[in-house]
């Protein structure tokens, strides 16, 4: 993907960038989720930039225990970083902040604003991801306008409270029921990622496996290599539809 300045760059007095020309071209393979409490760098901007340099293809700003102002300020800064590299920026939960910084989309959970409502608020070219833990939730997300779903937690994770466990078989069942991209999430690292081989996922979401490492670019490169070894992709599952 390349960065292009949008014709509407004067909107609200800010520059707006296109990081993809169509949703179909978005690469979810290595989906980085931020965590200031775990990062080994001095700033979140540095953490994300190093991750992108190592091969991260999507960035989600997910910061707990922070004020709306602080969250917004971080979103503004990361919008500049991700736009510079042509990488989509997703905002966790906060549709208002996604709109304010002209992010590429939002990711919402089962207890957040309904996907259907978020789709009505956001422009058609914006991405919406939904966290899902079973077939019913996945099908509902697809039916109400989600562009991709995050499925997990695949493994034990300490980066997010209140997660629901997901099995490999459960992931495969979801894959057979929906056509939109799937990003596996939850405790994924270089030691367990290959267990996801053959599930047909489009990518993995990682936190500590990258941002908590001393050499972030090297950690990202290693994860990217292992993602490529998973193989699959959702196209092979369309025959079941």
C-alpha positions, 0 to 999 in steps of 0.5 A: 500500500502507498500513502496518498494525500486525499483530495479532502485534505482540508477537511477540519483543517487536517490532512487526510490520507488514503492508506488503501484504495480498496478494502480488499487489498488490506493486508491483515497478516501481522496486526499490531495492537498497542500497549503502553504498559508493555512497550520497551520504547520511550514512546508509543510512536517509536514502538509502532514505527519499529513494528511497522519497519519489521513488517506489521501491516495493520496497527490498532490503538488500544490503550486502557486506563487512559483519559479520552484526551490522552487517547485522542492525542496518541491517536493523532500522533499514530495517525501521522506515523501509520500514514507515513508508511501507508499502514491502516490505523484502527481505533479500538472501541472509540468511533468518535476518536476514529472520526476525529483523527480520520483513522482507517477504521474501528474495532469493537467488542461484543459489549461496545457500540453495535456494528450496525450503528458504527457502520451507519456513522462511519463512511463506507470506506472505513474498516470495521472489525468486530471481536467474536468468540463463536459462529453466531457472533461471527455471522452477525458481525458479517451480516451487519457490516463488519469488514473483518473479525477478530477471533479469540482468545486463542491462547492465555493472555495477560494483555486484556481482562475478561477474554473468552477462550477459543479452540482451534476447532472453534476457529475452523468452524467460524472460518467455514461460516463467514467469508470476511477476513479473520484475524486470530488474537489472544496470547499469540507468540512465536512459540504457538503461532504455528498451531494456527496452521490450516485454520484459514485465518488471514492474519494474527493480532499480536501485542507482547510478542512484538511491543514487549521485545527489546528488538521490536523490528526483529521480533516483527520480522520473526512473527511475519515469517511464521505467519507466512508459514501458517498458509491457508487464507480464507479463499480456500474455505469459500467452497463450503459456502 
